[in-house]
Amino acid sequence: MLEARSLLVRAAWLDEPPPDPPRDLLRDALRLARRNDVEGILVRAYPDRLAAELRALEAAVSDYRGNLARACELLDAAGVTPVLIKALPDDDFTYSNFDLVVGDDGWDRALEALSDWTTRRSVYPLERRTKMLLYPPSGPAVHLHRSVAWFDIPVVSTAGLRAGAIPAVGVRCLLPAPSDRLRILLAHAAFQNHALSLAELREVRALAPAGSPGEIVRRAGDEGWGRGFRTAWSAARLATVRLDAGDPPALPVPMPLGATAATAFEHAAHLARSGAPLLAARELVLLGPLLVAKRRAAARAAS
């Protein structure tokens, strides 16, 4: 019997959407698609059945692309070249904000450049030093980053990110090199979300040939989470094998609890050796509460 998870996997992973699924099943699959950031794929697979959702999707995507273009124009005029992470300019992007890395050197100029266009600012309590949300009159907010960091703990160096970045087409920003995109994606799963969404697994599949696995692991090792990268990579690859076989795991796919803890300890030890003991202590202090919070959020979403 077809169930929501199988319907979503057939539509958004195998590109074989079942014809004419029952209404309730399609609605359940849509809720699951939203939790996995693949709403656009499912809605476009059933444009007649999900006509209202398609209109809302197209409006959200238009807002994203318009706000991204405008933010990047303003930053470029101020001499700041942002790097767009965790998304591409032409994505079916419906999240409430998009992420631009401007570095420490571009931070003040970026805030000034966006000040007249945005109406308010906010920061997350655990990320006061490295990130800020700037809200335009409508559409998704600009999430400015000093670096690729989670909870004010740096993971991927801005200098390395910029060195490999490539110009986006039609938007005045840079995009990470494919190998950096893959590393950022798995770092996001290992350090913040502790899970991989179906959208992220699709990107892992697309980026798998992004470069020498040994070189990517070496770079993650230089950043202090080489074993953590290998664990996240293995979890992602195992999930893709199951998805290819039509045997979907729980979605999003939770990272092994022990592995996420081990990654934090590995990275904290690297920070301590690198002369940042306070950041190392912060990472360890936050680990327990974050694991509990993420597991509770996942349980609520699944219920």
N, C-alpha and C positions, 0 to 999 in steps of 0.2 A: 504494500500500500504506500502510495506517494505521501511524503510528509514535507513540512515546510523547509527543513534543512536540505533535503534531497532536491526539492524543486529549485531552491536557490543555487545549489551547486551545479545542477544541470544547466541553469540559465547563465550563471555568472562565472562558471569555471570551465565547463565542458562546451559552452556555446550551443547547447541543445535544449532550449526551453520547451518543456512539455506543452503540447497544444491544449488550450481551453481548460486550465485547471479550475477546480471549484473555487467559488468566491472566497470562502473562509480560508482556504489553504493559501490563496494568493495574498490575502491580507496578512496572514501570519508570516509568509515569506517576505513580504515587504517590511514588516517590523524587524525581522532578522537582517534584512539587507541594510537597513539604516544603521543597525548596530555594527555592521561590518563595512560601512562606507562604500557599498556597491549598489546603492539605491538606483543610481542612474542606469546601470546595466539592466536591472530587472524591469524598471519602468519602460525603458526603450524596447524591451522584449515583448511587452504587452501594451502598446500605445493606445489601443482602443479600450481595453479593459481598465487601464489606469490613466485615463485621459486627464483627469484633474491633477493627478500627481505629476504627469508629464509637463503640464503647464507650469506648475510650481517649480519643478526641476529646472526648466528652461529659464525661468525668471531668476532663480538662485544662481545658476551658472552665468547668466548675463551680468548679474550684480558682482559676482566674483571677478570675472574678467575685466569689467569696467573699473572696479576699485583697485585691482592689481595694476592695471595699466596706468591709472591716475597716480597712485602712490609711487610707482617707479619713475614716472615722468618728473614728479616733484623732487624725488631724491636725486635723480640724474642731474637736474638743474642746479642742485646744491652741491654737486661734485661727489655724491655718494653713489656707489654702484652696489646695490644689494644682491645677495644670493638667495634665491627662492628655494626653500627646502621643504620636503615632505609633500610636495605637490608639483604639478607641471602647469604651465599657463593654459593649456587646452583641455585640462581635466574637467569631468563632470563634478565640480567641486561644490559641495553644499554645506561645508562646515562653517562655523560662526566666525572664524578668523583664518588668515593665512600668514605664513611665517617667512620673515625676511631677516637675514643676518647682515648687519651693517658694521660689525666690529666695534671695538672701543674707540677707534679713530674716527668712525663715522657717526657715533651715537648722538652727540650734541647737535651736529648739523642735521641729522635725520629728524630729531624732535622739532627743531626749528622749521625745517622744510615742510613738515606735515601739520604744523600748528594751526594754520588758518583753514585747512581743509577738514580737520577733525574737530569734533565737538566736545570730547571728554577723553580722559585717560584712566587706566586702572592697572594695578599690578596684583598678581597672585601673592598671598602672604609668604609663601616659601620660595618665591623667585623675585624678590625685590631688587636684587643687584643686577640681574642679567637680562630681564625681559620687561616689556611694557606693551599693553594693548592700547591702541589708539582707534577711536570709533569715528568713522565718517557719518554724515547725516543718515545714510541708509546702507544696507548691505553689510558684508563681512568686515570685521575690524582688521587693522594691520597689527600683526604681532611682531614687534621689533625684538631682535635678539642681538646682544653683544657678541655672543658666540654660540656654538652648538653645545648647550648645557641643559641639564635637568636638575631642578631644585637648587639652582645656583652652583651646581657642581659641573665644571667643564669636562667634556669628553672628547670632542673632535676639535682640533685646533683651527682657528679662523684662517691663519696663514696657509695651512695645508689645503683647506677648503677652497680658498681663492686661487691657489696655484693651479689646481686642476680644473677650475670652473670654466664653463663654455657659455657664450652669449645665447640668450633665448631668442627665438624668432618672433618678431613683432612686439616684444615687450622689452623695456630698458632695464633688464636685470640679467644676472648670471644664473646658470643652473649647475649643480654639482656634477662632477664627472660621474659616469655610471658606477664606478667602484666606490666612490664616496656616497652616492645615493644608497647603495646597498648597505654600506657600513652604518650610515645614519639611520636607515630603516630598522636594522637589527638592534642598534643602540637604543632606539626609541622603545622597542619591545623589551629589551633587557633592563633598562634603567627607569623607565616611566610606566608604560602600560602593563608590563609583565604579561603580555598576550600579543598575538598576531591576528589581525583582522583578515578577512578574506581579501580585501583590497590590497593589504600588505603582502599577502601570499601571492597574489597575482603579480605584484611588482617583483618579488623574489624570483618568480618564474621567469619574468622578462629580463631580469638583470643577472641571472645565473652565469651567463657567459661574459660578464662585465670586465673580466681581466683574470690574471693569474690568481687562483684562490690563495696560493702561498703568499703572494704580495699583499693581498687584502688582509690576511691573518697577521702578517708581519706589522702592517700599519696599525691594526687594532692592538697588537701587542705593545707597540711603541706608545700607544695611548693608555695602556694599563689594563686592557680587558681582552687579551688574546684568547684565553680559555673561554671567557664569556661569549665572545664572538663565535667560536667554534660550536659552543653549546646551542646558541640561538640559531645558528646556521643549520645544525643537525635537526633541531626541532622543526624548523621551517621546511626542510627538505623531506622529513618524514611525513609532515602534513600534506605536502604536495603529492607525494606518492599515494597517500590514501585518497586524496581528492581525485587524482587521475583514475584511480580504480573504482570511483563511484562509491567509496566507503567513507563518507565525510566524518571528520572528527567534530568535537564540540566547536562551535564558532561564536566568537573569536576563539582561537586556539590558545589555552593558557600555557605560559612558560612553566617548566618544572619549578616547583617552589624552591627546592634545594639549589637549583642552578642559578636562579635569580639572586639568592643570598650569596652564593659563592662568587658571582660576578661582582657584587658590591664589595665583598671583602677583598677580592683581587684588585679592584680599582682603588679602593681606599689605601691598600698597602702601597700601590704605585704613587698615589698622591703624597703619602707620608715620606716615601723615599725621595720624592721630587721637591721636598721642602715646603709642602703645603699641609702641615699636620691638622690645622683647623678644618680645612675642607675634608680631610680624611675622617676626622671625628664626626663632622656633620653628616657625611654619607652613612656612617654606621649608626648614628643616632636615629636617622630618618628611616632606616631600613625596615625595622619591625612595624611601625605605624603604617608605612606605605604598603607593605605586603598585606596587612590586615584590611586596609581600606580598599585595595584593588580587588581582593578576593570577595569582600562584601558587595562591592559594586557589580562584579561579575555575577554573583548569585542573584542579586536583585534583578539584573537585566534578563537573566535566564528564567526567572519565575513568571 
